Amino acid sequence: MRTRHATVTLMTTVLAAGFAAAAWANSPVVEKVELWNKQDGSQGMTVSFEQVKAGTVTFEVTNVSVNEDHELLLVRTELKPDQFPVDDSGTRIDESKLQGINELGDLTKGETSTHQVTLKPGRYVMFCNEPGHFGAGMWHELIVTP
């Protein structure tokens, strides 16, 4: 009797773990992105994942800066950030020369926005294109795997 009970308990545990793993694999990914700047002039973003699986990704974007507005753009590209085309002012990326840009929100200080995007496998760059922000370091690479 004891062996039968142990077998049933083990099978129940294995099934529960399998269902949990299947639910996790199918659950939507939430990429949390915090946009920030420091008093020394540096700017950047903190992200929850460096790599995500292809499919629907929810971007939860928060501007944690105390004195700057930011925006978040996302583009699938093979260009490295230092190869991005700049506009005539030299302070912004020339968005017209990049194809497939997703706008994920303009945010005032303390504001949060949420956007769902379906991503294909590849290399993406998230960036802020407020004047001077990209050049100050406000970009991040995201790898999307099959």
CNS distance restraints for C-alpha pairs under 8 A (distance, minus, plus):
assign (resid   1 and name CA) (resid   5 and name CA) 6.29 0.50 0.50
assign (resid   2 and name CA) (resid   6 and name CA) 6.21 0.50 0.50
assign (resid   3 and name CA) (resid   7 and name CA) 6.11 0.50 0.50
assign (resid   4 and name CA) (resid   8 and name CA) 6.20 0.50 0.50
assign (resid   5 and name CA) (resid   9 and name CA) 6.10 0.50 0.50
assign (resid   6 and name CA) (resid  10 and name CA) 6.04 0.50 0.50
assign (resid   7 and name CA) (resid  11 and name CA) 6.09 0.50 0.50
assign (resid   8 and name CA) (resid  12 and name CA) 6.09 0.50 0.50
assign (resid   9 and name CA) (resid  13 and name CA) 6.19 0.50 0.50
assign (resid  10 and name CA) (resid  14 and name CA) 6.18 0.50 0.50
assign (resid  11 and name CA) (resid  15 and name CA) 6.10 0.50 0.50
assign (resid  12 and name CA) (resid  16 and name CA) 6.07 0.50 0.50
assign (resid  13 and name CA) (resid  17 and name CA) 6.14 0.50 0.50
assign (resid  14 and name CA) (resid  18 and name CA) 6.15 0.50 0.50
assign (resid  15 and name CA) (resid  19 and name CA) 6.18 0.50 0.50
assign (resid  16 and name CA) (resid  20 and name CA) 6.11 0.50 0.50
assign (resid  17 and name CA) (resid  21 and name CA) 6.10 0.50 0.50
assign (resid  18 and name CA) (resid  22 and name CA) 6.15 0.50 0.50
assign (resid  19 and name CA) (resid  23 and name CA) 6.08 0.50 0.50
assign (resid  20 and name CA) (resid  24 and name CA) 6.10 0.50 0.50
assign (resid  21 and name CA) (resid  25 and name CA) 6.11 0.50 0.50
assign (resid  22 and name CA) (resid  26 and name CA) 6.31 0.50 0.50
assign (resid  23 and name CA) (resid  27 and name CA) 5.92 0.50 0.50
assign (resid  28 and name CA) (resid  56 and name CA) 6.46 0.50 0.50
assign (resid  28 and name CA) (resid  57 and name CA) 6.24 0.50 0.50
assign (resid  28 and name CA) (resid  58 and name CA) 7.14 0.50 0.50
assign (resid  29 and name CA) (resid  52 and name CA) 7.48 0.50 0.50
assign (resid  29 and name CA) (resid  56 and name CA) 7.16 0.50 0.50
assign (resid  29 and name CA) (resid  57 and name CA) 5.03 0.50 0.50
assign (resid  29 and name CA) (resid  58 and name CA) 6.07 0.50 0.50
assign (resid  30 and name CA) (resid  57 and name CA) 5.96 0.50 0.50
assign (resid  30 and name CA) (resid  58 and name CA) 4.66 0.50 0.50
assign (resid  30 and name CA) (resid  59 and name CA) 5.84 0.50 0.50
assign (resid  30 and name CA) (resid  60 and name CA) 6.82 0.50 0.50
assign (resid  31 and name CA) (resid  47 and name CA) 6.74 0.50 0.50
assign (resid  31 and name CA) (resid  48 and name CA) 5.66 0.50 0.50
assign (resid  31 and name CA) (resid  49 and name CA) 6.25 0.50 0.50
assign (resid  31 and name CA) (resid  57 and name CA) 6.90 0.50 0.50
assign (resid  31 and name CA) (resid  58 and name CA) 6.04 0.50 0.50
assign (resid  31 and name CA) (resid  59 and name CA) 4.86 0.50 0.50
assign (resid  31 and name CA) (resid  60 and name CA) 6.16 0.50 0.50
assign (resid  32 and name CA) (resid  47 and name CA) 5.59 0.50 0.50
assign (resid  32 and name CA) (resid  48 and name CA) 5.27 0.50 0.50
assign (resid  32 and name CA) (resid  49 and name CA) 7.84 0.50 0.50
assign (resid  32 and name CA) (resid  59 and name CA) 5.93 0.50 0.50
assign (resid  32 and name CA) (resid  60 and name CA) 4.78 0.50 0.50
assign (resid  32 and name CA) (resid  61 and name CA) 6.00 0.50 0.50
assign (resid  32 and name CA) (resid  62 and name CA) 7.88 0.50 0.50
assign (resid  33 and name CA) (resid  45 and name CA) 6.51 0.50 0.50
assign (resid  33 and name CA) (resid  46 and name CA) 5.67 0.50 0.50
assign (resid  33 and name CA) (resid  47 and name CA) 4.56 0.50 0.50
assign (resid  33 and name CA) (resid  48 and name CA) 6.73 0.50 0.50
assign (resid  33 and name CA) (resid  59 and name CA) 7.06 0.50 0.50
assign (resid  33 and name CA) (resid  60 and name CA) 6.12 0.50 0.50
assign (resid  33 and name CA) (resid  61 and name CA) 4.75 0.50 0.50
assign (resid  33 and name CA) (resid  62 and name CA) 6.24 0.50 0.50
assign (resid  34 and name CA) (resid  45 and name CA) 5.33 0.50 0.50
assign (resid  34 and name CA) (resid  46 and name CA) 5.09 0.50 0.50
assign (resid  34 and name CA) (resid  47 and name CA) 6.50 0.50 0.50
assign (resid  34 and name CA) (resid  61 and name CA) 5.95 0.50 0.50
assign (resid  34 and name CA) (resid  62 and name CA) 4.88 0.50 0.50
assign (resid  34 and name CA) (resid  63 and name CA) 5.83 0.50 0.50
assign (resid  34 and name CA) (resid  64 and name CA) 6.20 0.50 0.50
assign (resid  35 and name CA) (resid  43 and name CA) 7.85 0.50 0.50
assign (resid  35 and name CA) (resid  44 and name CA) 6.11 0.50 0.50
assign (resid  35 and name CA) (resid  45 and name CA) 4.53 0.50 0.50
assign (resid  35 and name CA) (resid  46 and name CA) 6.74 0.50 0.50
assign (resid  35 and name CA) (resid  61 and name CA) 7.49 0.50 0.50
assign (resid  35 and name CA) (resid  62 and name CA) 6.18 0.50 0.50
assign (resid  35 and name CA) (resid  63 and name CA) 4.76 0.50 0.50
assign (resid  35 and name CA) (resid  64 and name CA) 5.87 0.50 0.50
assign (resid  35 and name CA) (resid  65 and name CA) 6.83 0.50 0.50
assign (resid  35 and name CA) (resid  70 and name CA) 7.01 0.50 0.50
assign (resid  35 and name CA) (resid 138 and name CA) 7.77 0.50 0.50
assign (resid  36 and name CA) (resid  43 and name CA) 5.76 0.50 0.50
assign (resid  36 and name CA) (resid  44 and name CA) 5.59 0.50 0.50
assign (resid  36 and name CA) (resid  45 and name CA) 5.92 0.50 0.50
assign (resid  36 and name CA) (resid  63 and name CA) 6.36 0.50 0.50
assign (resid  36 and name CA) (resid  64 and name CA) 5.42 0.50 0.50
assign (resid  36 and name CA) (resid  65 and name CA) 4.74 0.50 0.50
assign (resid  37 and name CA) (resid  41 and name CA) 6.70 0.50 0.50
assign (resid  37 and name CA) (resid  42 and name CA) 5.74 0.50 0.50
assign (resid  37 and name CA) (resid  43 and name CA) 4.14 0.50 0.50
assign (resid  37 and name CA) (resid  44 and name CA) 6.38 0.50 0.50
assign (resid  37 and name CA) (resid  65 and name CA) 5.70 0.50 0.50
assign (resid  37 and name CA) (resid  68 and name CA) 7.45 0.50 0.50
assign (resid  38 and name CA) (resid  42 and name CA) 5.46 0.50 0.50
assign (resid  38 and name CA) (resid  43 and name CA) 6.31 0.50 0.50
assign (resid  38 and name CA) (resid  65 and name CA) 7.90 0.50 0.50
assign (resid  41 and name CA) (resid 136 and name CA) 7.23 0.50 0.50
assign (resid  42 and name CA) (resid 136 and name CA) 5.55 0.50 0.50
assign (resid  42 and name CA) (resid 137 and name CA) 6.73 0.50 0.50
assign (resid  43 and name CA) (resid 133 and name CA) 6.56 0.50 0.50
assign (resid  43 and name CA) (resid 136 and name CA) 5.49 0.50 0.50
assign (resid  43 and name CA) (resid 137 and name CA) 5.42 0.50 0.50
assign (resid  43 and name CA) (resid 138 and name CA) 5.22 0.50 0.50
assign (resid  44 and name CA) (resid 136 and name CA) 7.52 0.50 0.50
assign (resid  44 and name CA) (resid 137 and name CA) 5.30 0.50 0.50
assign (resid  44 and name CA) (resid 138 and name CA) 3.84 0.50 0.50
assign (resid  44 and name CA) (resid 139 and name CA) 6.27 0.50 0.50
assign (resid  44 and name CA) (resid 140 and name CA) 7.98 0.50 0.50
assign (resid  45 and name CA) (resid 138 and name CA) 6.05 0.50 0.50
assign (resid  45 and name CA) (resid 139 and name CA) 6.72 0.50 0.50
assign (resid  45 and name CA) (resid 140 and name CA) 6.97 0.50 0.50
assign (resid  49 and name CA) (resid 142 and name CA) 7.82 0.50 0.50
assign (resid  50 and name CA) (resid 141 and name CA) 7.27 0.50 0.50
assign (resid  50 and name CA) (resid 142 and name CA) 5.36 0.50 0.50
assign (resid  50 and name CA) (resid 143 and name CA) 6.49 0.50 0.50
assign (resid  51 and name CA) (resid 142 and name CA) 5.69 0.50 0.50
assign (resid  51 and name CA) (resid 143 and name CA) 4.66 0.50 0.50
assign (resid  51 and name CA) (resid 144 and name CA) 5.74 0.50 0.50
assign (resid  51 and name CA) (resid 145 and name CA) 7.22 0.50 0.50
assign (resid  52 and name CA) (resid 142 and name CA) 7.67 0.50 0.50
assign (resid  52 and name CA) (resid 143 and name CA) 6.48 0.50 0.50
assign (resid  52 and name CA) (resid 144 and name CA) 5.01 0.50 0.50
assign (resid  52 and name CA) (resid 145 and name CA) 6.24 0.50 0.50
assign (resid  53 and name CA) (resid 121 and name CA) 7.49 0.50 0.50
assign (resid  53 and name CA) (resid 144 and name CA) 5.35 0.50 0.50
assign (resid  53 and name CA) (resid 145 and name CA) 4.78 0.50 0.50
assign (resid  53 and name CA) (resid 146 and name CA) 5.90 0.50 0.50
assign (resid  54 and name CA) (resid 118 and name CA) 7.46 0.50 0.50
assign (resid  54 and name CA) (resid 119 and name CA) 5.31 0.50 0.50
assign (resid  54 and name CA) (resid 120 and name CA) 5.12 0.50 0.50
assign (resid  54 and name CA) (resid 121 and name CA) 5.44 0.50 0.50
assign (resid  54 and name CA) (resid 144 and name CA) 5.58 0.50 0.50
assign (resid  54 and name CA) (resid 145 and name CA) 5.68 0.50 0.50
assign (resid  54 and name CA) (resid 146 and name CA) 5.40 0.50 0.50
assign (resid  55 and name CA) (resid 118 and name CA) 5.12 0.50 0.50
assign (resid  55 and name CA) (resid 119 and name CA) 5.23 0.50 0.50
assign (resid  55 and name CA) (resid 120 and name CA) 6.56 0.50 0.50
assign (resid  56 and name CA) (resid 116 and name CA) 6.51 0.50 0.50
assign (resid  56 and name CA) (resid 117 and name CA) 5.57 0.50 0.50
assign (resid  56 and name CA) (resid 118 and name CA) 4.22 0.50 0.50
assign (resid  56 and name CA) (resid 119 and name CA) 6.27 0.50 0.50
assign (resid  57 and name CA) (resid 116 and name CA) 5.64 0.50 0.50
assign (resid  57 and name CA) (resid 117 and name CA) 5.43 0.50 0.50
assign (resid  57 and name CA) (resid 118 and name CA) 6.16 0.50 0.50
assign (resid  57 and name CA) (resid 119 and name CA) 7.03 0.50 0.50
assign (resid  58 and name CA) (resid 114 and name CA) 6.82 0.50 0.50
assign (resid  58 and name CA) (resid 115 and name CA) 5.63 0.50 0.50
assign (resid  58 and name CA) (resid 116 and name CA) 4.32 0.50 0.50
assign (resid  58 and name CA) (resid 117 and name CA) 6.40 0.50 0.50
assign (resid  59 and name CA) (resid 104 and name CA) 7.72 0.50 0.50
assign (resid  59 and name CA) (resid 114 and name CA) 5.56 0.50 0.50
assign (resid  59 and name CA) (resid 115 and name CA) 5.21 0.50 0.50
assign (resid  59 and name CA) (resid 116 and name CA) 6.16 0.50 0.50
assign (resid  59 and name CA) (resid 117 and name CA) 7.65 0.50 0.50
assign (resid  60 and name CA) (resid 112 and name CA) 6.99 0.50 0.50
assign (resid  60 and name CA) (resid 113 and name CA) 5.94 0.50 0.50
assign (resid  60 and name CA) (resid 114 and name CA) 4.51 0.50 0.50
assign (resid  60 and name CA) (resid 115 and name CA) 6.71 0.50 0.50
assign (resid  61 and name CA) (resid  72 and name CA) 7.80 0.50 0.50
assign (resid  61 and name CA) (resid 104 and name CA) 7.80 0.50 0.50
assign (resid  61 and name CA) (resid 105 and name CA) 7.87 0.50 0.50
assign (resid  61 and name CA) (resid 112 and name CA) 5.44 0.50 0.50
assign (resid  61 and name CA) (resid 113 and name CA) 5.33 0.50 0.50
assign (resid  61 and name CA) (resid 114 and name CA) 6.19 0.50 0.50
assign (resid  62 and name CA) (resid 107 and name CA) 7.51 0.50 0.50
assign (resid  62 and name CA) (resid 110 and name CA) 6.80 0.50 0.50
assign (resid  62 and name CA) (resid 111 and name CA) 5.79 0.50 0.50
assign (resid  62 and name CA) (resid 112 and name CA) 4.22 0.50 0.50
assign (resid  62 and name CA) (resid 113 and name CA) 6.61 0.50 0.50
assign (resid  63 and name CA) (resid  69 and name CA) 7.46 0.50 0.50
assign (resid  63 and name CA) (resid  70 and name CA) 6.72 0.50 0.50
assign (resid  63 and name CA) (resid 107 and name CA) 6.10 0.50 0.50
assign (resid  63 and name CA) (resid 108 and name CA) 6.66 0.50 0.50
assign (resid  63 and name CA) (resid 109 and name CA) 5.39 0.50 0.50
assign (resid  63 and name CA) (resid 110 and name CA) 5.25 0.50 0.50
assign (resid  63 and name CA) (resid 111 and name CA) 5.58 0.50 0.50
assign (resid  63 and name CA) (resid 112 and name CA) 6.45 0.50 0.50
assign (resid  64 and name CA) (resid 109 and name CA) 6.25 0.50 0.50
assign (resid  64 and name CA) (resid 110 and name CA) 5.39 0.50 0.50
assign (resid  64 and name CA) (resid 111 and name CA) 7.73 0.50 0.50
assign (resid  65 and name CA) (resid  69 and name CA) 7.65 0.50 0.50
assign (resid  65 and name CA) (resid 109 and name CA) 5.46 0.50 0.50
assign (resid  65 and name CA) (resid 110 and name CA) 6.81 0.50 0.50
assign (resid  66 and name CA) (resid 109 and name CA) 5.67 0.50 0.50
assign (resid  66 and name CA) (resid 110 and name CA) 7.21 0.50 0.50
assign (resid  67 and name CA) (resid 109 and name CA) 6.29 0.50 0.50
assign (resid  68 and name CA) (resid 108 and name CA) 6.95 0.50 0.50
assign (resid  68 and name CA) (resid 109 and name CA) 6.03 0.50 0.50
assign (resid  69 and name CA) (resid 106 and name CA) 7.46 0.50 0.50
assign (resid  69 and name CA) (resid 107 and name CA) 5.75 0.50 0.50
assign (resid  69 and name CA) (resid 108 and name CA) 4.49 0.50 0.50
assign (resid  69 and name CA) (resid 109 and name CA) 5.75 0.50 0.50
assign (resid  69 and name CA) (resid 130 and name CA) 7.96 0.50 0.50
assign (resid  70 and name CA) (resid 106 and name CA) 5.94 0.50 0.50
assign (resid  70 and name CA) (resid 107 and name CA) 5.33 0.50 0.50
assign (resid  70 and name CA) (resid 108 and name CA) 6.54 0.50 0.50
assign (resid  70 and name CA) (resid 109 and name CA) 7.88 0.50 0.50
assign (resid  70 and name CA) (resid 128 and name CA) 6.22 0.50 0.50
assign (resid  70 and name CA) (resid 129 and name CA) 7.81 0.50 0.50
assign (resid  70 and name CA) (resid 130 and name CA) 6.37 0.50 0.50
assign (resid  71 and name CA) (resid 104 and name CA) 7.25 0.50 0.50
assign (resid  71 and name CA) (resid 105 and name CA) 5.47 0.50 0.50
assign (resid  71 and name CA) (resid 106 and name CA) 4.17 0.50 0.50
assign (resid  71 and name CA) (resid 107 and name CA) 5.73 0.50 0.50
assign (resid  71 and name CA) (resid 127 and name CA) 7.73 0.50 0.50
assign (resid  71 and name CA) (resid 128 and name CA) 5.05 0.50 0.50
assign (resid  71 and name CA) (resid 129 and name CA) 6.63 0.50 0.50
assign (resid  71 and name CA) (resid 130 and name CA) 6.87 0.50 0.50
assign (resid  72 and name CA) (resid 103 and name CA) 6.36 0.50 0.50
assign (resid  72 and name CA) (resid 104 and name CA) 5.18 0.50 0.50
assign (resid  72 and name CA) (resid 105 and name CA) 5.66 0.50 0.50
assign (resid  72 and name CA) (resid 106 and name CA) 6.75 0.50 0.50
assign (resid  72 and name CA) (resid 126 and name CA) 6.54 0.50 0.50
assign (resid  72 and name CA) (resid 127 and name CA) 5.55 0.50 0.50
assign (resid  72 and name CA) (resid 128 and name CA) 4.97 0.50 0.50
assign (resid  72 and name CA) (resid 129 and name CA) 7.52 0.50 0.50
assign (resid  73 and name CA) (resid 101 and name CA) 6.51 0.50 0.50
assign (resid  73 and name CA) (resid 102 and name CA) 5.65 0.50 0.50
assign (resid  73 and name CA) (resid 103 and name CA) 4.73 0.50 0.50
assign (resid  73 and name CA) (resid 104 and name CA) 5.64 0.50 0.50
assign (resid  73 and name CA) (resid 105 and name CA) 7.53 0.50 0.50
assign (resid  73 and name CA) (resid 126 and name CA) 5.49 0.50 0.50
assign (resid  73 and name CA) (resid 127 and name CA) 5.28 0.50 0.50
assign (resid  73 and name CA) (resid 128 and name CA) 6.19 0.50 0.50
assign (resid  73 and name CA) (resid 129 and name CA) 7.51 0.50 0.50
assign (resid  74 and name CA) (resid 101 and name CA) 5.62 0.50 0.50
assign (resid  74 and name CA) (resid 102 and name CA) 5.01 0.50 0.50
assign (resid  74 and name CA) (resid 103 and name CA) 6.55 0.50 0.50
assign (resid  74 and name CA) (resid 104 and name CA) 7.21 0.50 0.50
assign (resid  74 and name CA) (resid 124 and name CA) 6.72 0.50 0.50
assign (resid  74 and name CA) (resid 125 and name CA) 5.74 0.50 0.50
assign (resid  74 and name CA) (resid 126 and name CA) 4.43 0.50 0.50
assign (resid  74 and name CA) (resid 127 and name CA) 6.56 0.50 0.50
assign (resid  75 and name CA) (resid  98 and name CA) 7.68 0.50 0.50
assign (resid  75 and name CA) (resid  99 and name CA) 7.48 0.50 0.50
assign (resid  75 and name CA) (resid 100 and name CA) 6.01 0.50 0.50
assign (resid  75 and name CA) (resid 101 and name CA) 4.66 0.50 0.50
assign (resid  75 and name CA) (resid 102 and name CA) 6.28 0.50 0.50
assign (resid  75 and name CA) (resid 124 and name CA) 5.41 0.50 0.50
assign (resid  75 and name CA) (resid 125 and name CA) 5.51 0.50 0.50
assign (resid  75 and name CA) (resid 126 and name CA) 6.64 0.50 0.50
assign (resid  76 and name CA) (resid 100 and name CA) 7.01 0.50 0.50
assign (resid  76 and name CA) (resid 101 and name CA) 7.58 0.50 0.50
assign (resid  76 and name CA) (resid 122 and name CA) 6.76 0.50 0.50
assign (resid  76 and name CA) (resid 123 and name CA) 5.75 0.50 0.50
assign (resid  76 and name CA) (resid 124 and name CA) 4.17 0.50 0.50
assign (resid  76 and name CA) (resid 125 and name CA) 6.51 0.50 0.50
assign (resid  77 and name CA) (resid 122 and name CA) 7.71 0.50 0.50
assign (resid  77 and name CA) (resid 123 and name CA) 5.94 0.50 0.50
assign (resid  77 and name CA) (resid 124 and name CA) 5.71 0.50 0.50
assign (resid  77 and name CA) (resid 125 and name CA) 7.13 0.50 0.50
assign (resid  78 and name CA) (resid 123 and name CA) 6.43 0.50 0.50
assign (resid  78 and name CA) (resid 124 and name CA) 7.89 0.50 0.50
assign (resid  79 and name CA) (resid  83 and name CA) 5.79 0.50 0.50
assign (resid  79 and name CA) (resid  84 and name CA) 6.58 0.50 0.50
assign (resid  80 and name CA) (resid  84 and name CA) 6.92 0.50 0.50
assign (resid  81 and name CA) (resid 125 and name CA) 7.53 0.50 0.50
assign (resid  81 and name CA) (resid 139 and name CA) 7.78 0.50 0.50
assign (resid  84 and name CA) (resid  93 and name CA) 6.61 0.50 0.50
assign (resid  84 and name CA) (resid  94 and name CA) 7.95 0.50 0.50
assign (resid  85 and name CA) (resid  93 and name CA) 5.74 0.50 0.50
assign (resid  85 and name CA) (resid  94 and name CA) 5.56 0.50 0.50
assign (resid  85 and name CA) (resid  97 and name CA) 6.85 0.50 0.50
assign (resid  86 and name CA) (resid  90 and name CA) 5.61 0.50 0.50
assign (resid  86 and name CA) (resid  91 and name CA) 7.11 0.50 0.50
assign (resid  86 and name CA) (resid  92 and name CA) 5.66 0.50 0.50
assign (resid  86 and name CA) (resid  93 and name CA) 4.26 0.50 0.50
assign (resid  86 and name CA) (resid  94 and name CA) 4.85 0.50 0.50
assign (resid  87 and name CA) (resid  91 and name CA) 7.12 0.50 0.50
assign (resid  87 and name CA) (resid  92 and name CA) 5.85 0.50 0.50
assign (resid  87 and name CA) (resid  93 and name CA) 5.81 0.50 0.50
assign (resid  87 and name CA) (resid  94 and name CA) 4.65 0.50 0.50
assign (resid  91 and name CA) (resid 131 and name CA) 5.01 0.50 0.50
assign (resid  91 and name CA) (resid 132 and name CA) 4.67 0.50 0.50
assign (resid  91 and name CA) (resid 133 and name CA) 7.82 0.50 0.50
assign (resid  91 and name CA) (resid 134 and name CA) 7.90 0.50 0.50
assign (resid  91 and name CA) (resid 135 and name CA) 7.16 0.50 0.50
assign (resid  92 and name CA) (resid 129 and name CA) 5.69 0.50 0.50
assign (resid  92 and name CA) (resid 130 and name CA) 6.71 0.50 0.50
assign (resid  92 and name CA) (resid 131 and name CA) 5.25 0.50 0.50
assign (resid  92 and name CA) (resid 132 and name CA) 6.22 0.50 0.50
assign (resid  92 and name CA) (resid 133 and name CA) 7.74 0.50 0.50
assign (resid  92 and name CA) (resid 134 and name CA) 6.93 0.50 0.50
assign (resid  92 and name CA) (resid 135 and name CA) 7.92 0.50 0.50
assign (resid  93 and name CA) (resid 129 and name CA) 6.31 0.50 0.50
assign (resid  93 and name CA) (resid 134 and name CA) 7.55 0.50 0.50
assign (resid  94 and name CA) (resid  98 and name CA) 7.36 0.50 0.50
assign (resid  95 and name CA) (resid  99 and name CA) 7.93 0.50 0.50
assign (resid  95 and name CA) (resid 101 and name CA) 7.72 0.50 0.50
assign (resid 104 and name CA) (resid 113 and name CA) 7.83 0.50 0.50
assign (resid 104 and name CA) (resid 114 and name CA) 7.74 0.50 0.50
assign (resid 104 and name CA) (resid 115 and name CA) 6.24 0.50 0.50
assign (resid 105 and name CA) (resid 113 and name CA) 6.63 0.50 0.50
assign (resid 107 and name CA) (resid 111 and name CA) 5.58 0.50 0.50
assign (resid 107 and name CA) (resid 112 and name CA) 6.96 0.50 0.50
assign (resid 107 and name CA) (resid 113 and name CA) 7.61 0.50 0.50
assign (resid 119 and name CA) (resid 144 and name CA) 7.19 0.50 0.50
assign (resid 120 and name CA) (resid 144 and name CA) 6.80 0.50 0.50
assign (resid 120 and name CA) (resid 145 and name CA) 7.93 0.50 0.50
assign (resid 120 and name CA) (resid 146 and name CA) 7.57 0.50 0.50
assign (resid 121 and name CA) (resid 143 and name CA) 7.60 0.50 0.50
assign (resid 121 and name CA) (resid 144 and name CA) 4.66 0.50 0.50
assign (resid 121 and name CA) (resid 145 and name CA) 4.92 0.50 0.50
assign (resid 121 and name CA) (resid 146 and name CA) 5.33 0.50 0.50
assign (resid 122 and name CA) (resid 143 and name CA) 6.05 0.50 0.50
assign (resid 122 and name CA) (resid 144 and name CA) 5.18 0.50 0.50
assign (resid 122 and name CA) (resid 145 and name CA) 6.67 0.50 0.50
assign (resid 123 and name CA) (resid 141 and name CA) 7.13 0.50 0.50
assign (resid 123 and name CA) (resid 142 and name CA) 6.07 0.50 0.50
assign (resid 123 and name CA) (resid 143 and name CA) 4.78 0.50 0.50
assign (resid 123 and name CA) (resid 144 and name CA) 6.27 0.50 0.50
assign (resid 124 and name CA) (resid 141 and name CA) 5.74 0.50 0.50
assign (resid 124 and name CA) (resid 142 and name CA) 5.03 0.50 0.50
assign (resid 124 and name CA) (resid 143 and name CA) 6.16 0.50 0.50
assign (resid 124 and name CA) (resid 144 and name CA) 7.51 0.50 0.50
assign (resid 125 and name CA) (resid 139 and name CA) 6.80 0.50 0.50
assign (resid 125 and name CA) (resid 140 and name CA) 5.67 0.50 0.50
assign (resid 125 and name CA) (resid 141 and name CA) 4.46 0.50 0.50
assign (resid 125 and name CA) (resid 142 and name CA) 5.97 0.50 0.50
assign (resid 126 and name CA) (resid 139 and name CA) 5.47 0.50 0.50
assign (resid 126 and name CA) (resid 140 and name CA) 5.21 0.50 0.50
assign (resid 126 and name CA) (resid 141 and name CA) 6.25 0.50 0.50
assign (resid 126 and name CA) (resid 142 and name CA) 7.29 0.50 0.50
assign (resid 127 and name CA) (resid 134 and name CA) 6.47 0.50 0.50
assign (resid 127 and name CA) (resid 138 and name CA) 5.80 0.50 0.50
assign (resid 127 and name CA) (resid 139 and name CA) 4.09 0.50 0.50
assign (resid 127 and name CA) (resid 140 and name CA) 6.42 0.50 0.50
assign (resid 128 and name CA) (resid 133 and name CA) 6.08 0.50 0.50
assign (resid 128 and name CA) (resid 134 and name CA) 5.78 0.50 0.50
assign (resid 128 and name CA) (resid 138 and name CA) 5.77 0.50 0.50
assign (resid 128 and name CA) (resid 139 and name CA) 6.50 0.50 0.50
assign (resid 129 and name CA) (resid 133 and name CA) 6.16 0.50 0.50
assign (resid 129 and name CA) (resid 134 and name CA) 5.90 0.50 0.50
assign (resid 130 and name CA) (resid 134 and name CA) 7.45 0.50 0.50
assign (resid 132 and name CA) (resid 136 and name CA) 6.19 0.50 0.50
assign (resid 133 and name CA) (resid 137 and name CA) 6.59 0.50 0.50
assign (resid 133 and name CA) (resid 138 and name CA) 5.54 0.50 0.50
assign (resid 134 and name CA) (resid 138 and name CA) 4.72 0.50 0.50
assign (resid 134 and name CA) (resid 139 and name CA) 6.11 0.50 0.50
